[in-house]
Amino acid sequence: VQLVESGGGLVQPGGSLRLSCAASGFTFSSYAMSWYRQAPGKERELVATISSAGGRINYADSVKGRFTISRDNAKNTVYLQMNSLKAEETAVYCCNAHIWSRDYWGQGTQVTVSS
C-alpha cells in the first residue's frame, strides 16, 4: 500500500488549496478514505472521510462548509479542497486508508496558512 500526498504549500488566510492523495497497492475503489491533519504540539485530527463509492461523506465540525473531500476511483486519487483557510489550520495533512483493521498513511503534505 502506498499513499502519496501533494498540493500543500504556503497560503494566506482566507485562501484555498487543493490536496491530492494518489493511492496504489490495493483496490482503491473498495475502501473509504480519510484526510487527517496534525498541527505542531497537537494530536492528530480527523478532517474528512469519504466512502468507497463517494456516496457518504463526513466532516469535522470545524471544516464543514469550507472543505470538500472527493475521489476519482478511475485515478485512484482522493482530494481535499480547502477554502477560507485559517492560520490555526497550519498542519501536516495526511491521507489514510483503513484496510483489514490496519491503518495506512501517506508521508503527509505541509499546509502553512500565514500572511
N, C-alpha and C positions, 0 to 999 in steps of 0.2 A: 504494500500500500504506500502510495506517495501522494502527498498533498503539497502543492506549491502555490503560495500566495504572491500576489503582485498588486501594484496600484497605490501603495502607500506613498506618503510624502509630507511635505510641509504645506499647510493651507491656512489661510486667515480665518478667524472666527466668522461664522456665517457662510463660509464656503462649502464646497462639495468635493467629494472624492468617490470614485468607484473602485472597489476592491474586487479582485478575481481570485479564485482558487481552482487550479487545474488538478484534477484527480486522475490517478491511474492505479492499476494493480488490483482492482476489484470491480464488481458490477455496479457502477455508479448509480444507475437508474433504479436500483433496488433498495437504496438506503437514504434515510433522512440525512441532511447535512446541516451543520450549525456554524455560526460565527461566534467567537468569544473575543474578549479583549482583556488585557491586563495592564493597568497603569502602574507606574513606579510606586512601590510600597503598598499596593493594594492587592486584594485577592482577584483571581480570575473571575470574570463576569460573563454570563451567557447574554449575548446580544440578540440573536435571532436564530430560528430553526425553520427549515422548510422540509416538508415530507418528500418521499421519493418521487412522486409524480408532480409535486408542486401545489397540490390542492389544499394542503393545510400549512399554515404559517403562524408562527408565534413570535412576538417581540417582547423584549424587556420594556417595562413601562416608560423608562427614561428615553427610549428612542422612537416610540410609536408616533407615527405621523411625519417622521423625518427620515428614517432609514427604510430601505426596501431590500429584502432578500429575494433572489430569483435564481433559477437554474436553467441550464441548457443541457439536457441529457444527451443530445447528439454530440455535444462538445465536451462532455464530462467536466463541466465547469459550473461552479456556484459563484454568485456575485453578491456584493453588498453595496448598494447605492446609498451614500451618506450625504444628506443635505443639512443645511443650517448647523454646521458643526460648532461645537463649543470647546473652549480651551480645556475644560476638565475631561474632554473625551480623548485627549492625548494618551495614546497607549499603543501597545503591540497588539495587532489584530490577527487572530489565528482562525483557520477553519478546522473543523472537526468532523470526523466520521466515526459513528459508533457501530461497530461490526462484530456480531457474535460476542457481545458483552465486553468488548475491548475498545478502548478509545485510541484513535489515531489522530495525530496533529501535524500540521504543517510547521514550518520554521517561523512563521509569522511575518507580518509586514508592519513597519513603524508608521504610525499616523501622528503627526505633530500639528496641533492647532494653536497657532500663535501669530500675533501681529508683529 
